[in-house]
Amino acid sequence: MTVRLATLFLVPAIVGAQQPASAQTVRPTVSGVVFDSVAGRPLVRASVQLTGMSDSIAGRSVSSVTDRDGLFSFPDLAPGRYVAGFFHEVLDSMGIEGVPVAVDVGERDRSLDLATPSARTIIRTLCGPRAVGDSVGLLLGHILATSGGGPLPGAAVTAEWGETLIQRGHVGLRNVSSSATAIGPGWFALCDVPAAVELTISASHEADTTGFVNLEVPNAGVRYATFYVGGSRRVPSAQVDTITAVDSTAVPLNVEMIWRGEAELTGVVRDENGGPVPGARVFVRGTNLSATTNDRGYFGLDSLPGGTHTAEVRALGYLPTVTIVHLSPERPVQAEIFIGDRAVTLETVRVQATLVFSRNLARFQTNRDRNPSGVFVGPREIERFRGMRFSNLVQSVPGVRLSYQGGFTVLMDFTGTDDGQSRGLCVPQIYLDGQRSHYTASEIEGLYRADELAGVEVYVRASQRPPEFQDGNTHCGAIVVWTRPLLRRPGGVPPTSWPG
């Protein structure tokens, strides 16, 4: 998708104030507020500038920086005509250039209010008048180099999401994606992405790529994101030869690919009161690497890939927390992560009852009824694995193997599609609550116990996978994990701010 970025105009509102001029020689004041129309709040630390235009003040400039309420003030101004404008990193990051605003200063004080364009104005300018709708939004941002922070023209960003598909009375899911190529100084713009839906986003440049980031675009709104690419490589998680020789055809082992690099991440995990959280598990998604915080809440990870990735923190008694990290192979990155949402823990009560309705369980039951070729592990079977691991559950399925060389990996038997005889092992695609997941098997292992699952579907052969669980990984089977209700699904919690 190629999007032409246009120059947008600032929205001025110049209103005459009601304060009378002093009988003395005190000169008038120009004051006002700068408002961020996209974020819906005052713009803090914006640099506002007035430059004289008339003969007596031509070329004279004064500047003011907005406070925490977005307010600025220019006292004791000489009368005449001025040009007003403001500068802020928000304007630079969104590619907006402000057009100067003429301000006539006489004997009275004046009010000058400035604002960035509204989200609808930005969307209409970049995506066209038909792109403004309550159910879609705009994803806008930069793709920059990890080393030096320069733009990466030609880099690409891809957003993926799941859609419900109803055909001939059947309800299924399909994966949808949209891509855009960076232009000019590394700009990209993805129009018409679904709003209020969890998007899985990654950026790439040549052979390098970022990790997967989850965020949402507001209804009829704009979401800005910066991605850094560089210093990341994909490596196999296991290098074992378990090929069963049937004929002379050599079939390589299709192992799970993970991210590696030379970056380091250190930091501290704190609770809502700012105190350290010992024993918290910190891991970077897609790497199979994790660390546990010490008594002071500190952790350290190395051999991490460079670029933009997602770090997740889990601790006993807290809900999971995710944050976006921009990792650099040139210098260690420090992070302070707050894990403030406490999980509600009640006194243990043993209750035997029947689950009346669970959306995930209902979809699991529907799939079991219409897909006899799969292996289905339901609530009754899962009850036997109470307190055990996800790996204990899946390894009980015929045709599934586990590898612990180079990191825990789930493997399945693979039969060659060319001759039907060559055999080996492959890594299945994992689906979480019906959507294709980018978690590795070891990350699923750390996220859920067996008894936290509503059901698991296992399709050992690629030919057994139903249409809603088909993707580019056509040589291997799939594992579909359905979680129990009231458990928060990992991801989808965007950072409060994006580093520039």
NORHUPE-V201724 format. One record per residue. SS is DSSP state (H for helix, E for strand, L for the rest). NEAR is the number of other ideal C-beta (glycine too) atoms within 10 Angstrom. Layout:
ss = (SS | SS)
near = (NEAR | NEAR)
//
This chain:
ss = (L | L | L | L | L | L | L | L | L | L | E | E | E | E | E | E | L | L | L | L | L | L | L | L | L | L | L | L | L | E | E | E | E | E | E | E | L | L | L | L | E | E | L | L | L | L | E | E | E | E | E | E | L | L | H | H | H | L | L | L | E | E | E | E | E | L | L | L | L | L | E | E | E | E | L | L | L | L | L | E | E | E | E | E | E | E | E | L | H | H | H | H | H | L | L | L | L | L | L | L | E | E | E | E | E | L | L | L | L | E | E | E | E | E | E | L | L | L | H | H | H | H | H | H | H | H | H | L | H | H | H | L | L | L | L | E | E | E | E | E | E | E | E | E | E | L | L | L | L | L | E | L | L | L | L | E | E | E | E | E | E | E | E | E | E | E | E | L | L | E | E | E | E | E | E | E | E | E | E | E | E | L | E | L | L | L | E | E | E | E | E | E | E | E | L | L | L | L | E | E | E | E | E | E | E | L | L | E | E | L | L | L | E | E | E | L | L | L | L | L | L | E | E | E | E | E | E | E | E | L | L | L | E | E | E | E | L | L | L | L | L | L | L | L | L | L | L | L | L | L | L | L | L | L | L | L | E | E | E | E | L | L | E | E | E | E | E | E | E | E | L | L | L | L | L | E | L | L | L | L | E | E | E | E | L | L | L | L | E | E | E | E | L | L | L | L | L | E | E | E | E | E | E | E | L | L | E | E | E | E | E | E | E | E | L | L | L | E | L | L | E | E | E | E | E | E | E | L | L | L | L | L | E | E | E | E | E | E | L | L | L | E | L | L | L | L | L | L | L | L | L | L | L | L | L | L | L | L | H | H | H | H | H | H | H | H | H | H | H | H | L | L | L | L | E | E | E | L | H | H | H | H | H | L | L | L | L | L | E | H | H | H | H | H | L | L | L | L | L | E | E | E | E | L | L | L | L | L | E | E | E | E | E | E | E | L | L | L | L | L | L | L | E | E | E | E | L | L | E | E | E | E | L | L | E | E | L | L | L | L | H | H | H | H | H | H | H | L | E | H | H | H | E | E | E | E | E | E | E | L | L | H | H | H | L | L | H | H | H | L | L | L | L | L | L | L | L | E | E | E | E | E | E | L | L | L | L | L | L | L | L | L | L | L | L | L | L | L | L | L)
near = (14 | 7 | 18 | 9 | 18 | 11 | 10 | 19 | 13 | 19 | 16 | 18 | 13 | 16 | 10 | 11 | 15 | 8 | 12 | 9 | 12 | 12 | 6 | 6 | 6 | 11 | 15 | 20 | 17 | 23 | 17 | 26 | 20 | 25 | 20 | 17 | 17 | 24 | 14 | 11 | 11 | 17 | 22 | 16 | 13 | 24 | 15 | 26 | 17 | 23 | 16 | 19 | 17 | 13 | 8 | 9 | 19 | 11 | 7 | 14 | 11 | 16 | 13 | 19 | 13 | 23 | 14 | 8 | 10 | 20 | 15 | 24 | 14 | 22 | 13 | 10 | 20 | 13 | 15 | 17 | 14 | 27 | 15 | 21 | 18 | 23 | 13 | 21 | 11 | 19 | 20 | 12 | 16 | 21 | 20 | 20 | 13 | 20 | 11 | 14 | 19 | 11 | 20 | 13 | 23 | 11 | 10 | 15 | 22 | 21 | 16 | 24 | 15 | 24 | 19 | 25 | 21 | 16 | 22 | 17 | 17 | 24 | 25 | 16 | 18 | 20 | 20 | 12 | 8 | 8 | 17 | 17 | 13 | 10 | 11 | 20 | 29 | 28 | 23 | 26 | 25 | 26 | 27 | 26 | 19 | 27 | 14 | 9 | 15 | 11 | 17 | 23 | 14 | 12 | 25 | 18 | 25 | 17 | 21 | 18 | 17 | 19 | 12 | 10 | 13 | 8 | 9 | 4 | 5 | 12 | 11 | 17 | 18 | 15 | 17 | 14 | 10 | 18 | 13 | 24 | 15 | 24 | 17 | 11 | 13 | 22 | 19 | 24 | 23 | 24 | 18 | 18 | 20 | 19 | 19 | 13 | 17 | 17 | 26 | 22 | 24 | 21 | 28 | 19 | 22 | 9 | 8 | 21 | 23 | 29 | 25 | 20 | 23 | 19 | 20 | 20 | 24 | 14 | 14 | 18 | 21 | 24 | 22 | 16 | 24 | 18 | 29 | 25 | 27 | 24 | 21 | 28 | 15 | 13 | 13 | 17 | 21 | 19 | 10 | 15 | 8 | 13 | 16 | 11 | 11 | 15 | 11 | 6 | 13 | 9 | 20 | 9 | 18 | 17 | 21 | 22 | 14 | 22 | 26 | 19 | 23 | 16 | 28 | 17 | 22 | 14 | 23 | 18 | 25 | 18 | 18 | 11 | 7 | 9 | 10 | 15 | 21 | 14 | 13 | 24 | 17 | 25 | 23 | 23 | 22 | 23 | 24 | 21 | 20 | 16 | 18 | 12 | 23 | 14 | 8 | 11 | 21 | 14 | 22 | 13 | 22 | 13 | 12 | 26 | 29 | 26 | 30 | 28 | 26 | 24 | 24 | 22 | 22 | 18 | 22 | 10 | 12 | 18 | 16 | 19 | 20 | 19 | 19 | 23 | 25 | 21 | 30 | 22 | 17 | 12 | 9 | 14 | 18 | 11 | 18 | 11 | 21 | 17 | 22 | 13 | 13 | 12 | 12 | 6 | 8 | 5 | 4 | 5 | 5 | 4 | 4 | 4 | 5 | 5 | 11 | 5 | 7 | 18 | 12 | 18 | 19 | 14 | 21 | 24 | 17 | 13 | 20 | 16 | 9 | 10 | 16 | 8 | 11 | 22 | 19 | 18 | 22 | 17 | 17 | 7 | 14 | 20 | 10 | 13 | 18 | 10 | 8 | 13 | 16 | 24 | 19 | 15 | 23 | 25 | 12 | 14 | 18 | 8 | 14 | 20 | 14 | 13 | 20 | 11 | 12 | 16 | 18 | 22 | 24 | 25 | 24 | 23 | 17 | 25 | 17 | 15 | 11 | 8 | 10 | 9 | 11 | 19 | 17 | 21 | 22 | 20 | 25 | 24 | 21 | 19 | 23 | 20 | 17 | 20 | 19 | 22 | 20 | 17 | 19 | 25 | 23 | 23 | 23 | 22 | 18 | 18 | 20 | 19 | 17 | 22 | 15 | 13 | 24 | 23 | 24 | 22 | 24 | 24 | 24 | 22 | 16 | 20 | 11 | 17 | 25 | 17 | 11 | 22 | 24 | 15 | 12 | 8 | 16 | 11 | 14 | 20 | 26 | 24 | 25 | 28 | 25 | 24 | 20 | 17 | 11 | 6 | 17 | 12 | 13 | 23 | 21 | 14 | 20 | 19 | 14 | 8 | 7 | 18 | 11 | 12)
//
